[in-house]
Amino acid sequence: MSWINARRLRDGAIGALVLLGVAACTWQGIKPDNAGPRRLYISGKSSHVSDKQIARIAAPYLKASFFDVDTDALKSRIASQPWLTDVRVSRHWPDGVVVHVADHKPVAAWGDKSVLAADGQVFTPDSRPKGLIQLSGPKKDSAKVYAQYRHLSGILAGHGVHLASLELNERGDWQARLDNGLELRLGRDQLAARMQRFVRYALARPQARRALAEAGYVDLRYSDGFAVGGSRHETASASHEESVG
């Protein structure tokens, strides 16, 4: 009967042959007795995909002889795990395969279910981390949306509010929401200039700021000012209905 003995090797465990801190999974019984054990070495670390999960994925591929292991197919199969990135697979002479993995670094929630990673990739895990800012738009524009979010956040810095969400819709219009619930309608261009005008005439003036306390939205798509409308309760309810729908 076949059995699996998995253990994580620590510093110096396999000397100069394999990177320090790798995991070694020794597989017995998946090769003929005269072929000896097949080993799986796992370098890197994932907080979302365990060594045992990676070992189970790799098991069928390790049935092949050393030179017949399909490293490309194994890499593709492991890389299909949503949280994993920088997946690399190579043979380890004389009896095994090395798999390197790393986790995506999430920077924002994307759309309804996905996550935007620091490298610009959008992926969809089983569940999303809490506390991420919300970004939305065409997937091909993910890096553009994140860059715009950082730019606009910089303009707001030091004024007591922060961007909670930013959306680029299919028509090319931008819409933001502050962490106090106020919606900002930014239009298609001159976003930085419009946000600066909002800061200068709304956030930097106590009287104007008080007037916006219960407003639902600010429409900044005007060349010489902005319009205020709705109520905070109305926009909050509309946002909730959209998220539920």
TORKOL-4160 file (C-alpha; in steps of 0.2 Angstrom, whole numbers, padded with zeros to 4 digits, m for minus):
245
<pt num="1" X="0000" Y="0000" Z="0000"/>
<pt num="2" X="0007" Y="0017" Z="m0004"/>
<pt num="3" X="0010" Y="0030" Z="0009"/>
<pt num="4" X="0015" Y="0048" Z="0010"/>
<pt num="5" X="0027" Y="0056" Z="0022"/>
<pt num="6" X="0028" Y="0075" Z="0021"/>
<pt num="7" X="0039" Y="0086" Z="0031"/>
<pt num="8" X="0046" Y="0104" Z="0029"/>
<pt num="9" X="0064" Y="0104" Z="0029"/>
<pt num="10" X="0073" Y="0119" Z="0038"/>
<pt num="11" X="0089" Y="0128" Z="0036"/>
<pt num="12" X="0103" Y="0117" Z="0031"/>
<pt num="13" X="0092" Y="0102" Z="0029"/>
<pt num="14" X="0098" Y="0098" Z="0011"/>
<pt num="15" X="0114" Y="0108" Z="0010"/>
<pt num="16" X="0118" Y="0116" Z="m0006"/>
<pt num="17" X="0107" Y="0105" Z="m0017"/>
<pt num="18" X="0090" Y="0114" Z="m0013"/>
<pt num="19" X="0086" Y="0132" Z="m0007"/>
<pt num="20" X="0085" Y="0134" Z="0012"/>
<pt num="21" X="0068" Y="0132" Z="0020"/>
<pt num="22" X="0060" Y="0121" Z="0007"/>
<pt num="23" X="0048" Y="0107" Z="0010"/>
<pt num="24" X="0051" Y="0089" Z="0006"/>
<pt num="25" X="0038" Y="0077" Z="0002"/>
<pt num="26" X="0043" Y="0059" Z="0000"/>
<pt num="27" X="0032" Y="0048" Z="m0010"/>
<pt num="28" X="0033" Y="0029" Z="m0008"/>
<pt num="29" X="0023" Y="0017" Z="m0019"/>
<pt num="30" X="0019" Y="0027" Z="m0034"/>
<pt num="31" X="0034" Y="0020" Z="m0043"/>
<pt num="32" X="0040" Y="0002" Z="m0045"/>
<pt num="33" X="0049" Y="m0004" Z="m0030"/>
<pt num="34" X="0066" Y="m0004" Z="m0040"/>
<pt num="35" X="0064" Y="0014" Z="m0045"/>
<pt num="36" X="0065" Y="0020" Z="m0027"/>
<pt num="37" X="0056" Y="0034" Z="m0019"/>
<pt num="38" X="0051" Y="0050" Z="m0028"/>
<pt num="39" X="0053" Y="0066" Z="m0019"/>
<pt num="40" X="0044" Y="0083" Z="m0021"/>
<pt num="41" X="0053" Y="0099" Z="m0014"/>
<pt num="42" X="0043" Y="0114" Z="m0011"/>
<pt num="43" X="0051" Y="0131" Z="m0010"/>
<pt num="44" X="0043" Y="0147" Z="m0005"/>
<pt num="45" X="0028" Y="0149" Z="0005"/>
<pt num="46" X="0009" Y="0151" Z="0003"/>
<pt num="47" X="m0003" Y="0157" Z="0017"/>
<pt num="48" X="m0018" Y="0151" Z="0007"/>
<pt num="49" X="m0012" Y="0134" Z="m0002"/>
<pt num="50" X="m0004" Y="0121" Z="0010"/>
<pt num="51" X="0011" Y="0110" Z="0006"/>
<pt num="52" X="m0001" Y="0095" Z="0007"/>
<pt num="53" X="m0013" Y="0103" Z="m0006"/>
<pt num="54" X="0002" Y="0106" Z="m0018"/>
<pt num="55" X="0008" Y="0088" Z="m0015"/>
<pt num="56" X="m0009" Y="0081" Z="m0019"/>
<pt num="57" X="m0009" Y="0091" Z="m0036"/>
<pt num="58" X="0009" Y="0085" Z="m0040"/>
<pt num="59" X="0006" Y="0066" Z="m0035"/>
<pt num="60" X="0000" Y="0060" Z="m0052"/>
<pt num="61" X="0014" Y="0069" Z="m0061"/>
<pt num="62" X="0027" Y="0061" Z="m0050"/>
<pt num="63" X="0022" Y="0043" Z="m0057"/>
<pt num="64" X="0033" Y="0047" Z="m0072"/>
<pt num="65" X="0051" Y="0043" Z="m0074"/>
<pt num="66" X="0063" Y="0057" Z="m0069"/>
<pt num="67" X="0065" Y="0064" Z="m0087"/>
<pt num="68" X="0047" Y="0061" Z="m0092"/>
<pt num="69" X="0039" Y="0072" Z="m0078"/>
<pt num="70" X="0029" Y="0085" Z="m0087"/>
<pt num="71" X="0035" Y="0100" Z="m0078"/>
<pt num="72" X="0025" Y="0112" Z="m0089"/>
<pt num="73" X="0009" Y="0103" Z="m0086"/>
<pt num="74" X="0012" Y="0102" Z="m0067"/>
<pt num="75" X="0017" Y="0121" Z="m0067"/>
<pt num="76" X="0000" Y="0125" Z="m0076"/>
<pt num="77" X="m0010" Y="0114" Z="m0064"/>
<pt num="78" X="m0002" Y="0122" Z="m0048"/>
<pt num="79" X="m0003" Y="0140" Z="m0055"/>
<pt num="80" X="m0022" Y="0137" Z="m0058"/>
<pt num="81" X="m0024" Y="0139" Z="m0039"/>
<pt num="82" X="m0031" Y="0157" Z="m0037"/>
<pt num="83" X="m0019" Y="0163" Z="m0024"/>
<pt num="84" X="m0003" Y="0157" Z="m0031"/>
<pt num="85" X="0009" Y="0167" Z="m0042"/>
<pt num="86" X="0028" Y="0165" Z="m0047"/>
<pt num="87" X="0025" Y="0146" Z="m0049"/>
<pt num="88" X="0041" Y="0138" Z="m0055"/>
<pt num="89" X="0044" Y="0119" Z="m0058"/>
<pt num="90" X="0060" Y="0110" Z="m0061"/>
<pt num="91" X="0068" Y="0093" Z="m0059"/>
<pt num="92" X="0079" Y="0089" Z="m0044"/>
<pt num="93" X="0093" Y="0076" Z="m0048"/>
<pt num="94" X="0092" Y="0062" Z="m0045"/>
<pt num="95" X="0075" Y="0058" Z="m0038"/>
<pt num="96" X="0063" Y="0073" Z="m0037"/>
<pt num="97" X="0055" Y="0089" Z="m0043"/>
<pt num="98" X="0056" Y="0106" Z="m0036"/>
<pt num="99" X="0041" Y="0117" Z="m0035"/>
<pt num="100" X="0042" Y="0136" Z="m0030"/>
<pt num="101" X="0027" Y="0146" Z="m0026"/>
<pt num="102" X="0022" Y="0163" Z="m0019"/>
<pt num="103" X="0006" Y="0171" Z="m0014"/>
<pt num="104" X="m0002" Y="0186" Z="m0023"/>
<pt num="105" X="m0001" Y="0202" Z="m0013"/>
<pt num="106" X="m0019" Y="0209" Z="m0013"/>
<pt num="107" X="m0021" Y="0228" Z="m0014"/>
<pt num="108" X="m0039" Y="0230" Z="m0018"/>
<pt num="109" X="m0056" Y="0221" Z="m0020"/>
<pt num="110" X="m0060" Y="0221" Z="m0038"/>
<pt num="111" X="m0078" Y="0220" Z="m0044"/>
<pt num="112" X="m0090" Y="0209" Z="m0035"/>
<pt num="113" X="m0079" Y="0194" Z="m0031"/>
<pt num="114" X="m0061" Y="0196" Z="m0037"/>
<pt num="115" X="m0045" Y="0204" Z="m0030"/>
<pt num="116" X="m0032" Y="0215" Z="m0038"/>
<pt num="117" X="m0014" Y="0210" Z="m0034"/>
<pt num="118" X="0001" Y="0222" Z="m0033"/>
<pt num="119" X="0007" Y="0216" Z="m0050"/>
<pt num="120" X="m0009" Y="0221" Z="m0058"/>
<pt num="121" X="m0017" Y="0204" Z="m0060"/>
<pt num="122" X="m0035" Y="0201" Z="m0056"/>
<pt num="123" X="m0039" Y="0184" Z="m0048"/>
<pt num="124" X="m0055" Y="0176" Z="m0040"/>
<pt num="125" X="m0052" Y="0167" Z="m0024"/>
<pt num="126" X="m0065" Y="0157" Z="m0014"/>
<pt num="127" X="m0066" Y="0172" Z="m0002"/>
<pt num="128" X="m0058" Y="0189" Z="m0001"/>
<pt num="129" X="m0048" Y="0197" Z="0013"/>
<pt num="130" X="m0057" Y="0210" Z="0024"/>
<pt num="131" X="m0053" Y="0229" Z="0024"/>
<pt num="132" X="m0048" Y="0231" Z="0006"/>
<pt num="133" X="m0053" Y="0246" Z="m0004"/>
<pt num="134" X="m0065" Y="0243" Z="m0018"/>
<pt num="135" X="m0060" Y="0246" Z="m0036"/>
<pt num="136" X="m0070" Y="0241" Z="m0052"/>
<pt num="137" X="m0069" Y="0242" Z="m0071"/>
<pt num="138" X="m0064" Y="0232" Z="m0086"/>
<pt num="139" X="m0051" Y="0219" Z="m0081"/>
<pt num="140" X="m0039" Y="0225" Z="m0095"/>
<pt num="141" X="m0039" Y="0242" Z="m0086"/>
<pt num="142" X="m0035" Y="0236" Z="m0068"/>
<pt num="143" X="m0018" Y="0244" Z="m0068"/>
<pt num="144" X="m0025" Y="0260" Z="m0074"/>
<pt num="145" X="m0039" Y="0260" Z="m0061"/>
<pt num="146" X="m0026" Y="0257" Z="m0047"/>
<pt num="147" X="m0014" Y="0270" Z="m0053"/>
<pt num="148" X="m0029" Y="0283" Z="m0053"/>
<pt num="149" X="m0034" Y="0278" Z="m0036"/>
<pt num="150" X="m0017" Y="0281" Z="m0029"/>
<pt num="151" X="m0016" Y="0298" Z="m0038"/>
<pt num="152" X="m0033" Y="0304" Z="m0032"/>
<pt num="153" X="m0029" Y="0297" Z="m0014"/>
<pt num="154" X="m0014" Y="0308" Z="m0014"/>
<pt num="155" X="m0024" Y="0323" Z="m0018"/>
<pt num="156" X="m0036" Y="0320" Z="m0003"/>
<pt num="157" X="m0022" Y="0316" Z="0009"/>
<pt num="158" X="m0022" Y="0327" Z="0024"/>
<pt num="159" X="m0040" Y="0332" Z="0022"/>
<pt num="160" X="m0049" Y="0320" Z="0034"/>
<pt num="161" X="m0057" Y="0309" Z="0021"/>
<pt num="162" X="m0051" Y="0294" Z="0010"/>
<pt num="163" X="m0057" Y="0285" Z="m0005"/>
<pt num="164" X="m0066" Y="0270" Z="m0001"/>
<pt num="165" X="m0070" Y="0265" Z="m0019"/>
<pt num="166" X="m0066" Y="0270" Z="m0037"/>
<pt num="167" X="m0075" Y="0264" Z="m0053"/>
<pt num="168" X="m0072" Y="0266" Z="m0071"/>
<pt num="169" X="m0088" Y="0261" Z="m0080"/>
<pt num="170" X="m0090" Y="0254" Z="m0098"/>
<pt num="171" X="m0093" Y="0272" Z="m0105"/>
<pt num="172" X="m0077" Y="0278" Z="m0098"/>
<pt num="173" X="m0084" Y="0288" Z="m0084"/>
<pt num="174" X="m0076" Y="0288" Z="m0067"/>
<pt num="175" X="m0085" Y="0288" Z="m0050"/>
<pt num="176" X="m0078" Y="0288" Z="m0033"/>
<pt num="177" X="m0085" Y="0286" Z="m0015"/>
<pt num="178" X="m0077" Y="0293" Z="0000"/>
<pt num="179" X="m0076" Y="0284" Z="0017"/>
<pt num="180" X="m0090" Y="0295" Z="0024"/>
<pt num="181" X="m0102" Y="0289" Z="0010"/>
<pt num="182" X="m0101" Y="0304" Z="m0001"/>
<pt num="183" X="m0101" Y="0300" Z="m0020"/>
<pt num="184" X="m0090" Y="0310" Z="m0032"/>
<pt num="185" X="m0095" Y="0310" Z="m0050"/>
<pt num="186" X="m0078" Y="0314" Z="m0059"/>
<pt num="187" X="m0082" Y="0311" Z="m0078"/>
<pt num="188" X="m0070" Y="0305" Z="m0091"/>
<pt num="189" X="m0055" Y="0317" Z="m0090"/>
<pt num="190" X="m0046" Y="0330" Z="m0080"/>
<pt num="191" X="m0049" Y="0320" Z="m0064"/>
<pt num="192" X="m0035" Y="0327" Z="m0054"/>
<pt num="193" X="m0040" Y="0345" Z="m0058"/>
<pt num="194" X="m0058" Y="0341" Z="m0053"/>
<pt num="195" X="m0052" Y="0333" Z="m0037"/>
<pt num="196" X="m0041" Y="0347" Z="m0033"/>
<pt num="197" X="m0056" Y="0359" Z="m0035"/>
<pt num="198" X="m0066" Y="0349" Z="m0024"/>
<pt num="199" X="m0053" Y="0349" Z="m0010"/>
<pt num="200" X="m0050" Y="0368" Z="m0012"/>
<pt num="201" X="m0068" Y="0373" Z="m0012"/>
<pt num="202" X="m0077" Y="0360" Z="m0002"/>
<pt num="203" X="m0065" Y="0351" Z="0010"/>
<pt num="204" X="m0054" Y="0366" Z="0014"/>
<pt num="205" X="m0069" Y="0377" Z="0019"/>
<pt num="206" X="m0078" Y="0373" Z="0035"/>
<pt num="207" X="m0095" Y="0380" Z="0030"/>
<pt num="208" X="m0095" Y="0371" Z="0013"/>
<pt num="209" X="m0089" Y="0355" Z="0022"/>
<pt num="210" X="m0104" Y="0356" Z="0034"/>
<pt num="211" X="m0116" Y="0359" Z="0019"/>
<pt num="212" X="m0110" Y="0343" Z="0012"/>
<pt num="213" X="m0112" Y="0333" Z="0028"/>
<pt num="214" X="m0128" Y="0325" Z="0022"/>
<pt num="215" X="m0127" Y="0327" Z="0004"/>
<pt num="216" X="m0128" Y="0311" Z="m0007"/>
<pt num="217" X="m0116" Y="0316" Z="m0021"/>
<pt num="218" X="m0105" Y="0330" Z="m0029"/>
<pt num="219" X="m0105" Y="0331" Z="m0047"/>
<pt num="220" X="m0088" Y="0338" Z="m0052"/>
<pt num="221" X="m0091" Y="0337" Z="m0071"/>
<pt num="222" X="m0092" Y="0356" Z="m0073"/>
<pt num="223" X="m0079" Y="0368" Z="m0079"/>
<pt num="224" X="m0081" Y="0381" Z="m0066"/>
<pt num="225" X="m0089" Y="0373" Z="m0051"/>
<pt num="226" X="m0099" Y="0358" Z="m0045"/>
<pt num="227" X="m0116" Y="0353" Z="m0041"/>
<pt num="228" X="m0122" Y="0345" Z="m0025"/>
<pt num="229" X="m0138" Y="0333" Z="m0024"/>
<pt num="230" X="m0146" Y="0319" Z="m0015"/>
<pt num="231" X="m0144" Y="0313" Z="0002"/>
<pt num="232" X="m0132" Y="0302" Z="0011"/>
<pt num="233" X="m0145" Y="0289" Z="0015"/>
<pt num="234" X="m0152" Y="0288" Z="m0003"/>
<pt num="235" X="m0135" Y="0285" Z="m0010"/>
<pt num="236" X="m0130" Y="0272" Z="0004"/>
<pt num="237" X="m0147" Y="0263" Z="0000"/>
<pt num="238" X="m0143" Y="0263" Z="m0019"/>
<pt num="239" X="m0126" Y="0256" Z="m0016"/>
<pt num="240" X="m0132" Y="0242" Z="m0005"/>
<pt num="241" X="m0145" Y="0237" Z="m0018"/>
<pt num="242" X="m0132" Y="0236" Z="m0031"/>
<pt num="243" X="m0121" Y="0226" Z="m0021"/>
<pt num="244" X="m0135" Y="0214" Z="m0016"/>
<pt num="245" X="m0141" Y="0213" Z="m0034"/>
